[in-house]
Amino acid sequence: MSATPIPEEPIDLQFADVLREVRWPTNKDELVEAARAAGASNEVLAILDGLPEQDYRDVASVTRLIGSNYGPGLGI
């Protein structure tokens, strides 16, 4: 299986890859750690690290914040 390394993927695909691997519910620190373990780009790590310190119930609760903070280019 020759998957594209995560940092070379478009940013919305990087988020999709990372969020698919997270165990829900989760918190910001666990999101950042999952992204780091998956080899996500520094840009993805910085965006996740900028999320509020809170518990996240599901993928939608994270993508809603990412989309509202970073605009329509991140339509995850």
N, C-alpha and C positions, 0 to 999 in steps of 0.2 A: 504494500500500500504506500503510494508516494504522495502524501498530502503536502500541500504548500505550507511551509513554515509560517506560523501565525504572524510574525512581524512583517512579512511580505504581502499579507492579505490586505484588502481595503479595510478601513477602520470599522465599518459596520459589520463585516464578516468576522473581524477579530472579536468584537463584542459578542456576537452570536455564538462563536466557538467557546468563549470563556463562560458566558451565562448558561450555556447548555451543560457545563460540567459542575456547576455549583449545586450544593445541597441546600434546599429551601426549607424553612426560612433561614436567612443568613444576615450578617451585618457587614458594614463597610470594610472592616479589617479582613474578614474572610473573603470578600469579593476581590480585594487587592491581592491577597495571597493566592487565590485561585488563578488570577490573571498572571501573576509572577510565575507560578508553577507551570502554566501553560506556555510561557515564553512570549507573552503579549508585548507589544511595542511600548516604549516609554510614554508615548502619547496616551495610549489606553490606560496604562497604570496611573498617569497623572489625572486623567478624567475620573477614574474610579476613586482615587485618593481624595478628590475634591468633593465627593458626595457627602451629604450630611451624615453625622454619626447617628445611625438609627438602625433598627431592624428592618429588613426587607422581606416581604411576604412571598414574592414571586418575581419572575422575570419582568412582568409588566410594571411593577413598582420601581424597578431600576430604570428600565428603558424610558418610562415617562419622565423621570428626572433628567436623564441624559439628553433626551430630545428637547426638553424645555430649556435646558441650560446651554446647549450647544447648537441649537437650530435644526432646520429640516435636513441638513446634510447627513445627519445621523439617524436616519429612519430605520431603526433596527427592527 
